[in-house]
Amino acid sequence: MSASCLLTGSYGSTLRYKSVERMKPIGKHSLLGASGEISDFQEILKYLDELILYDNMWDDGNSLGPKEVHNYLTRVMYNRRNKFNPLWNSLVLGGVKKGEKYLGTVSMIGVNFEDNHVATGFGNHLARPILRQEWHENLSFEDGVKLLEKCMRVLLYRDRSAINKLQ
C-alpha cells in the first residue's frame, strides 16, 4: 500500500495520534486501506457495514467479493463528488474470492483502476515507479518484503514527519 499504511492521525503538521488504523477487513474476502481524512474514512466504513449487513440478510450463500465492493466504493465516491461534498480519501481495496486475486484503488473524485500494484498520495509518484521496474508475478515473499521496504524508505525520505510503524 504506500504511505497510507502509516499509523498517524494528524492535523496539519501536528502528529498527535500515533495508532490510527487505516486498514479494515470488509466482509469475508476484502481488505480496505485509506489515506486522507479519518472522519471521512469512518463514514465510508459505516456505508460498508450497512452494505455487508444488507448482503448477509439475503442468506443465500453468496457474499460480496472485492470487485463488487470496489465498484460500490467507486459509485459512492463519484456520487459524493457530484454533490460537491466529496469524501476526502483515497482508497485501496484488495482481496481474494474463489482463488481470484483483486487489487484496485479509488480516488476522492471516483477515479478508479485495478492493477497488480497500487498506491495513494505520494506513493503514486515515488513508489509506483519502483514497483513498475522491480515487481514481477513470481516475486517471493522475502523479495516482496524487501521491495516494499525500499518503497517505504523512499516515502520516508520524502515525509519528514513520518513514524517508523506500519500496519
Disulfide bonds with the S-S distance in Angstrom:
none
